[in-house]
Amino acid sequence: MVRFVFLSLLCSLCSVPLTTGRARQNPGLDLRSIPIGSWLNAGEHTEIPWDVRVRDPLLRLDQRIELAYLGAIDAKNLNKTGTHHELFVISRVSSPDGEWVSQTNIVWKSVDEELAKNVQVQFTTRAVIQPGDYMLWIVLYDRATGKYNLTKKHVKVPEIHGDPLPDLYRRMPLVEFPEFSDDDTGPGTVNSLLNLPVRNKQPVQVELVSMLSPPEQWTGRSRVVRAHNNDTMGTVAALSQMELTAGTISITGLDLVRRQVLFQQDEFKSVNWGSLMEAAKKAQSPDVTAAALQGSKNNGAFFRDFLDRRLNAPHTAGNPVRVIIVVTSSTLFESGSDLRPVQTEGDCHCRLYYLRFRLNANDVFDELERFMKPLHPHVFNLLTARDLRKALAEIVEDLEKL
């Protein structure tokens, strides 16, 4: 995905957005209409002055490795050749010796006016990539003027040191370009699947429980709310790809502020991401009814009652072990809230895992764990995607002992 942004250059230390526009994928460019083969064979070439930078590879929460690269074109360099431009960014990845290892990614943005001299057009493109050595090929083509650039960047993606899941990418292509929704939120989706088998001998009934509403103590902090959403959605994306030898997986999305189950998908083959993201948007909306606000001291009790219903539901055929994996950030509740834990009698025939994200250095207190304490949850305190990778490996190992 490429995002074009017009940025102010009024100072050397900061950039202020002026206007933004989202580059469109699948723009209808027929590569046979341009001599791109000759361009590639001719090597690097610049007719439109620009700057291209490649960021260090990053492990995402969904456990893919992301490679982002950025480019910038000063407005003055576009204005020299007119006010209308159809800019295409064409990307492909090869091995160092020139063998293609990815499909071609094309995005497009049009400019239909003379740009102010103090702005530039910027783009950011992301690829999901496996460890290895690569050559990144980037073509910038202006269909309105016929001018083009070709830049090549050598990219080295290191292995994950001490990887607890070394076979996770076995079924994935070496390189993929994510697809983005119309609102361009999140890290983008890829079609390939992680290799995450769980060789459990006893059947299990796994439920991924995600808190879609952000922690109450961070209400109004938009950056923290986004971090909470990215953490929980990325974690659910990874966990949902566990392949059980015997058993089922379901997903539940809770809104503790409104005390509602906003999303439920049982025994799925693939996650209904559209519905899940819509539920997350609703949970993060500042619009809360007066009734929900008046009953806010019961927000935690709603979670306790949810757990109680799950633990006391009739067992299904085969008497599977109930496995509940709670994914959220550290959560505090209003003073005077009902924080009594869930009540259990005898063996619940269950396993509970609590994946708790710390959102910043001050995020050290949590009251949600109180509700689960009698169930002796296995608690994971997570700060990074690498922490989550270790937690995934431990959960898989634990389930395989059943």
matplotlib code that plots the C-alpha trace (Angstrom):
import matplotlib.pyplot as plt

x = [0.0, 1.3, 0.0, 0.7, 0.8, 1.5, 3.7, 4.8, 8.5, 8.3, 11.0, 13.8, 12.8, 9.1, 6.5, 2.9, 0.3, -1.5, -3.7, -3.8, -4.9, -4.9, -3.1, -5.3, -4.3, -5.1, -5.1, -5.4, -1.8, -1.0, 2.7, 2.8, 2.1, 5.5, 9.0, 9.5, 11.7, 14.1, 14.0, 14.9, 17.7, 19.2, 19.7, 19.1, 17.7, 16.3, 14.3, 12.1, 14.4, 13.3, 14.6, 14.0, 14.7, 14.2, 13.4, 14.8, 12.7, 10.1, 8.3, 4.6, 2.2, 0.6, 4.1, 4.9, 8.1, 7.4, 9.7, 8.6, 10.2, 9.5, 9.9, 9.6, 9.3, 9.6, 6.7, 9.0, 10.3, 6.7, 5.7, 8.5, 6.7, 3.1, 0.2, -1.2, 0.6, -0.4, 2.2, 2.6, 4.9, 5.7, 7.5, 9.0, 11.5, 14.2, 17.0, 20.4, 21.1, 17.9, 15.4, 11.9, 10.5, 7.4, 4.5, 4.4, 2.8, 1.3, -0.3, -1.4, -2.0, -3.0, -2.1, -4.3, -3.0, 0.1, 1.5, 2.8, 6.6, 6.9, 5.3, 6.4, 4.7, 5.5, 4.7, 5.1, 4.9, 5.0, 5.9, 5.7, 9.0, 10.9, 14.5, 17.1, 19.0, 16.9, 17.0, 14.1, 13.2, 11.1, 9.9, 8.3, 6.4, 4.5, 2.0, 1.2, 4.8, 6.3, 9.2, 10.4, 12.8, 14.3, 15.9, 17.4, 18.0, 19.8, 17.8, 19.0, 16.3, 18.1, 16.9, 15.1, 17.8, 16.7, 13.4, 10.9, 8.8, 11.4, 9.0, 6.3, 6.8, 7.2, 4.0, 4.3, 5.8, 9.1, 7.5, 3.9, 2.4, -0.5, -4.0, -5.6, -9.2, -10.8, -10.1, -6.4, -6.3, -4.1, -1.1, -2.9, -3.9, -2.1, -3.6, -1.0, -1.2, 1.3, 2.5, 1.3, 0.3, -0.9, -0.4, -2.8, -3.9, -7.0, -9.7, -9.8, -12.4, -10.4, -12.0, -10.0, -11.5, -10.4, -11.3, -12.4, -13.0, -9.8, -8.9, -10.9, -7.9, -6.8, -10.1, -9.4, -5.8, -6.0, -2.5, -2.9, -6.3, -4.7, -1.9, -4.5, -6.4, -3.2, -2.0, -5.2, -6.0, -2.5, -2.5, -5.9, -4.7, -1.7, -3.6, -6.5, -4.1, -3.4, -4.2, -5.5, -5.2, -8.4, -10.8, -12.2, -11.4, -13.8, -13.4, -15.4, -15.0, -16.1, -17.0, -16.6, -17.7, -21.1, -21.1, -21.8, -20.6, -20.0, -18.5, -18.8, -17.5, -17.6, -15.5, -14.3, -12.1, -11.1, -11.8, -14.5, -12.2, -14.6, -17.2, -14.5, -13.0, -16.5, -17.1, -13.7, -14.7, -17.9, -16.2, -13.7, -16.3, -16.7, -20.5, -21.7, -25.3, -26.3, -27.4, -23.9, -22.2, -24.5, -23.7, -19.9, -19.1, -20.4, -18.0, -15.6, -18.5, -19.7, -16.4, -16.7, -20.2, -19.0, -16.3, -18.8, -21.2, -18.4, -17.1, -20.5, -21.8, -22.8, -19.9, -20.0, -19.5, -16.1, -15.8, -13.1, -10.9, -12.1, -9.2, -9.8, -7.2, -7.8, -6.1, -6.2, -4.2, -3.7, -7.1, -8.3, -11.9, -13.8, -13.3, -15.9, -16.4, -17.4, -14.1, -15.1, -13.4, -15.2, -16.4, -15.5, -16.3, -14.1, -12.1, -13.3, -11.7, -10.2, -7.1, -6.9, -4.2, -4.0, -2.0, -1.6, 0.0, 1.7, 1.0, 3.7, 6.2, 3.4, 1.2, 2.0, -1.4, -4.1, -7.4, -8.7, -6.5, -8.4, -11.5, -9.4, -7.2, -9.1, -8.6, -4.8, -4.3, -1.0, -0.2, 2.0, 3.2, 3.8, 5.6, 6.8, 5.9, 8.9, 7.2, 4.1, 6.1, 7.5, 4.0, 2.6, 5.3, 4.6, 0.9, 1.3, 3.7, 1.3, -1.7, 0.4, 0.8, -2.9]
y = [0.0, 3.5, 6.5, 9.9, 12.9, 16.6, 17.9, 21.4, 22.0, 25.2, 24.0, 21.5, 19.7, 19.1, 18.6, 19.8, 18.0, 20.2, 17.8, 14.0, 11.5, 7.8, 6.1, 3.6, 0.0, -1.8, 1.5, -0.1, 0.4, -2.2, -2.9, -3.9, -0.3, 0.8, -0.5, -1.6, -4.5, -2.2, 0.1, -2.7, -3.9, -0.4, 0.0, 2.9, 6.0, 9.3, 11.8, 13.1, 14.0, 12.0, 10.5, 6.8, 5.2, 1.7, 1.2, -1.6, -4.8, -4.9, -7.9, -7.1, -8.3, -10.7, -12.2, -11.2, -9.3, -6.0, -4.1, -0.4, 1.9, 5.6, 8.1, 11.9, 14.2, 18.0, 19.8, 22.1, 19.0, 18.1, 21.7, 22.0, 19.6, 20.8, 20.7, 17.3, 14.1, 10.4, 8.9, 5.2, 3.4, -0.1, -2.4, -5.9, -7.9, -10.2, -12.3, -10.7, -12.5, -11.2, -14.0, -12.5, -13.7, -11.5, -10.4, -6.8, -4.2, -1.1, 1.9, 5.2, 8.9, 11.8, 15.4, 17.9, 21.3, 23.2, 22.4, 25.0, 25.2, 24.4, 20.9, 17.5, 14.3, 11.4, 7.7, 4.7, 1.1, -2.0, -5.6, -8.7, -10.6, -13.6, -13.5, -13.4, -11.3, -9.4, -6.7, -4.2, -2.6, 0.6, 2.4, 5.8, 6.5, 9.6, 8.7, 12.3, 13.2, 9.9, 10.4, 7.6, 6.7, 3.3, 2.7, -0.5, -1.2, -4.1, -5.5, -7.9, -9.3, -11.1, -14.3, -13.9, -14.8, -17.8, -18.0, -20.0, -20.7, -21.3, -23.0, -20.3, -19.1, -22.5, -22.1, -18.4, -16.9, -15.1, -11.7, -10.4, -7.0, -6.5, -5.4, -2.5, -1.6, 1.6, 3.4, 2.3, 1.3, -1.4, -3.2, -4.6, -8.2, -10.9, -14.1, -16.6, -18.5, -19.0, -22.5, -23.0, -26.6, -27.8, -31.5, -31.9, -35.4, -34.4, -32.4, -28.7, -25.9, -22.7, -19.3, -16.2, -13.4, -9.9, -6.7, -4.4, -1.4, 0.3, 0.4, 2.9, 4.7, 5.7, 7.1, 10.1, 9.1, 8.5, 7.2, 4.7, 3.6, 2.9, 0.9, -1.1, -1.9, -2.8, -5.0, -7.0, -7.3, -8.4, -11.0, -12.4, -12.6, -14.8, -17.0, -17.6, -19.5, -22.3, -25.6, -28.0, -31.7, -32.1, -29.3, -26.0, -22.3, -19.4, -15.6, -13.3, -9.5, -7.8, -4.2, -3.7, 0.0, -0.9, -4.3, -6.1, -9.0, -7.1, -10.0, -13.8, -16.2, -20.0, -22.8, -20.7, -21.5, -17.9, -14.9, -12.4, -9.4, -6.9, -7.6, -7.8, -4.4, -2.9, -4.2, -2.7, 0.7, 0.7, -0.3, 2.6, 5.2, 8.0, 7.8, 6.0, 5.9, 7.4, 4.0, 2.5, 5.4, 5.1, 1.4, 1.8, 0.3, -3.0, -3.1, -5.5, -7.6, -8.0, -9.8, -12.0, -13.0, -13.7, -16.0, -17.7, -18.5, -19.9, -22.1, -23.4, -24.0, -27.7, -29.7, -30.6, -34.1, -35.5, -33.5, -31.1, -29.1, -25.5, -23.1, -19.4, -17.0, -13.4, -10.7, -7.1, -4.3, -3.6, -2.4, -0.4, 0.2, 3.0, 3.4, 1.3, -1.2, -4.8, -6.7, -10.0, -12.9, -15.7, -18.5, -22.1, -25.4, -28.4, -28.9, -26.5, -28.8, -25.7, -23.7, -19.9, -17.8, -14.0, -12.1, -8.6, -5.8, -2.9, 0.3, 2.5, 2.9, 4.0, 1.1, -1.1, -1.6, -4.0, -5.1, -7.5, -10.3, -10.3, -11.8, -14.8, -15.5, -18.5, -20.1, -19.8, -18.2, -18.4, -14.7, -13.2, -9.6, -8.3, -5.2, -6.3, -8.6, -10.8, -11.2, -12.4, -14.8, -16.4, -16.5, -18.3, -20.9, -21.5, -21.8, -24.3, -26.4, -26.4, -27.4, -30.2, -31.7, -32.2]
z = [0.0, -0.8, 0.9, -0.6, 1.7, 0.9, 3.7, 4.7, 4.6, 6.7, 9.1, 8.9, 12.2, 11.6, 8.9, 9.1, 7.0, 4.5, 2.7, 2.4, -0.2, -0.3, -3.2, -5.0, -5.7, -9.0, -10.9, -14.3, -15.6, -18.2, -17.8, -21.5, -22.3, -21.0, -21.8, -18.2, -19.2, -20.9, -17.9, -15.6, -17.8, -18.1, -14.4, -12.1, -13.7, -12.4, -14.4, -11.5, -8.5, -5.4, -2.2, -1.3, 2.0, 3.3, 7.0, 9.1, 9.0, 11.8, 13.4, 13.5, 16.1, 13.6, 13.5, 10.0, 9.2, 7.6, 5.3, 4.8, 2.3, 1.8, -1.0, -1.3, -4.3, -3.9, -5.4, -7.4, -9.3, -10.4, -11.2, -13.7, -16.0, -15.6, -13.2, -14.1, -13.1, -12.9, -10.6, -10.4, -8.0, -9.2, -6.8, -7.1, -5.2, -6.5, -5.2, -5.4, -8.7, -10.3, -9.8, -9.1, -5.7, -5.6, -7.6, -8.9, -6.7, -8.4, -6.7, -8.2, -7.3, -9.5, -9.1, -10.9, -9.7, -9.3, -5.9, -3.4, -3.5, 0.2, 0.0, -1.2, -2.2, 0.0, -0.2, 2.1, 0.9, 3.0, 2.1, 4.3, 3.8, 5.1, 6.4, 3.5, 1.0, -1.6, -4.2, -4.0, -7.3, -7.3, -10.4, -10.3, -13.5, -14.5, -17.2, -17.9, -18.8, -19.7, -17.2, -15.0, -12.2, -11.3, -7.9, -6.6, -2.9, -1.4, 1.5, 4.2, 6.5, 9.4, 11.0, 14.4, 16.9, 19.0, 17.2, 19.4, 16.2, 13.5, 11.1, 11.3, 7.7, 6.1, 4.0, 3.2, 0.0, 0.4, -0.2, -0.1, -0.5, 2.0, 1.0, 2.7, 3.4, 2.1, 5.3, 5.2, 8.9, 10.5, 9.1, 6.0, 5.4, 3.6, 2.2, 3.3, 6.5, 9.3, 10.0, 13.6, 14.2, 17.7, 18.1, 21.0, 22.0, 24.0, 22.2, 23.2, 22.8, 22.3, 22.7, 21.9, 24.0, 22.9, 24.8, 21.9, 24.2, 25.3, 29.0, 30.9, 32.3, 28.8, 27.6, 25.3, 24.7, 20.9, 20.5, 23.3, 22.0, 18.6, 20.3, 22.2, 19.0, 17.0, 19.9, 20.3, 16.6, 15.7, 18.5, 17.5, 13.9, 15.0, 17.5, 15.1, 12.8, 15.3, 13.7, 16.3, 15.8, 17.7, 18.7, 17.6, 17.8, 18.3, 18.7, 21.0, 21.1, 24.3, 25.0, 28.7, 28.6, 27.1, 28.7, 25.4, 23.3, 20.0, 18.0, 18.0, 15.4, 16.2, 14.6, 11.7, 8.8, 8.3, 10.5, 9.4, 9.7, 8.3, 11.0, 13.7, 12.7, 12.6, 16.2, 17.3, 15.8, 17.7, 21.0, 20.6, 19.7, 22.3, 21.9, 25.0, 26.3, 29.6, 30.8, 30.1, 31.9, 34.9, 35.3, 34.8, 38.2, 36.8, 33.8, 35.5, 36.8, 33.2, 32.4, 35.5, 34.5, 31.0, 32.3, 34.6, 31.7, 29.7, 32.5, 33.4, 29.9, 29.1, 27.8, 24.1, 22.6, 23.5, 26.7, 25.3, 27.6, 27.6, 26.8, 27.2, 25.9, 27.0, 25.0, 26.2, 27.8, 31.5, 32.8, 35.7, 36.7, 38.4, 42.1, 44.0, 41.2, 41.9, 41.6, 43.1, 41.2, 39.4, 41.7, 40.9, 42.4, 41.8, 38.5, 35.8, 33.2, 31.6, 30.9, 31.0, 29.4, 29.9, 27.3, 28.9, 27.0, 28.7, 26.7, 28.1, 31.0, 33.4, 32.6, 35.6, 37.3, 36.3, 37.9, 35.3, 36.5, 39.8, 38.2, 36.8, 39.8, 41.1, 37.7, 38.1, 34.7, 32.9, 32.6, 29.9, 30.2, 26.7, 25.4, 22.0, 19.1, 20.1, 23.6, 21.8, 19.7, 22.9, 24.4, 21.3, 21.5, 25.2, 24.6, 21.7, 23.8, 26.8, 24.7, 23.2, 26.6, 27.0]

ax = plt.figure().add_subplot(projection="3d")
ax.plot(x, y, z, "-o")
ax.set_aspect("equal")
plt.show()
